[in-house]
């Protein structure tokens, strides 16, 4: 049996099985474990290996949800935004957003001001400043790169950014484990085990080591994002239409990463209405570069291999070049792209952007929502099944509230009184300090490493930076950056590879580079350090040369979907 999987897994007594280790699944597992439930968290891939790693990386209240009158969702988002700023101070930071208003904009200055005022009102408990309106002259002074043609005014407000959304999910999973949860990645759930009309557990396959296993629990939560319907496929009534009982109808969002360019916003993001179709998108300072996105297109393709089309890429380039004429961005300027599918409720009608971003905690025994928004008529056609909850939708920003609602629902199904959730009060592992800035200052003064490396370790690992650095000791192979391109974003050291594999449940090189050390989101998408990182695993983590070679090859194959510039250049050569 694979050492990742407990030998007594089939005899263990669990209260709850959680399927899916994205931000919502990891958050549910953490909340439940902190309240004393015996939890098993499974994912067919890695922690945060799906929708979470494809986000626009913002912790935001959903300003544009106001136009769809989703006031409760906005309030929920703003409340959770404030909580996340406190539980993950190393990962989440306030970020200013400028909203330019043109004569072609769907909403003029007065309407935008009203929306901003309502946004401030709904975030009455926030720690960030209120919005302000800027006239044309002030906007031109602030962001001279903006297209002046038809520019009337702008609004400025604060939301928050989580540059490394993957790490917030990883830290939730680590915290769940540290609170007693069993976390198994690369464990694909192949069927729900039924006893009469009740789900009593799951059968899962070990994707890495082979073999099949079963696990039992009185409640199972299906929080597999866009894959929710795949998990539920066997429950659909035979003979019904292909959309009968369908929960998910996700839309695809694509992003571009480019180097700093002429006219780019300085220290703040732009929230822009696209000229072509009026859809809002962002130009965001991110990871030392700029993130541009996202698109919003209905998607029925392969959920396991999503990539940006050339049309999407050109759309985002054209819109950016229009609003910032000096940018003059071309396809050659795109360092890489990434795309994913939002786990939205199935709704075949209307515009993709109009599909609600609210979530539903769906109780299959009752055929209705236990919390959250409304259930579609299609999903209400599912047969009544006990012991099963499915999460429809869910946003990065609202994972704390979704987790609380879900665990409350689990306790109801267990006929037990639910202890109060502590997830929004107790910091994540990297944020376990009353004063993160003071800790950071002390870490810098006590460390004999470069300022760049100090900033990197603090930014990724928070208060655990000291533990990561301790692994390196005085070994230059472990405390010296593996890349010749040294910056906060690229200065991966060998100790981080060991930490990821030993302490943060990474199993593959892709896990290490894309969802632990975040080196895969540097300008070279870690192609320059993949072999060196695998070499560290050989020397310190028991990999053999054959495995290292295979891991590097598989990482290169996986990263092709990001269409990295290095690959495009090698093909031309």
FENHU-V110197 format. One record per helix or strand of 3 or more residues. SS is the DSSP state (H for helix, E for strand). FROM is the first residue (numbers start at 1). TO is the last residue. Records with the same first field share a line. If there is no record, write none. Layout:
SS->FROM-TO  FROM-TO
This chain:
E->14-19  39-42  92-102  132-135  151-162  182-184  187-195  198-206  212-222  251-258  269-273  280-286  289-293  334-341  360-363  368-372  388-392
H->23-34  51-54  63-68  71-87  109-122  136-142  165-178  225-231  233-235  310-323  331-333  352-354  379-381  399-413  429-431  436-446  451-472  476-479  494-503  509-515  519-521  530-540  545-562  565-572
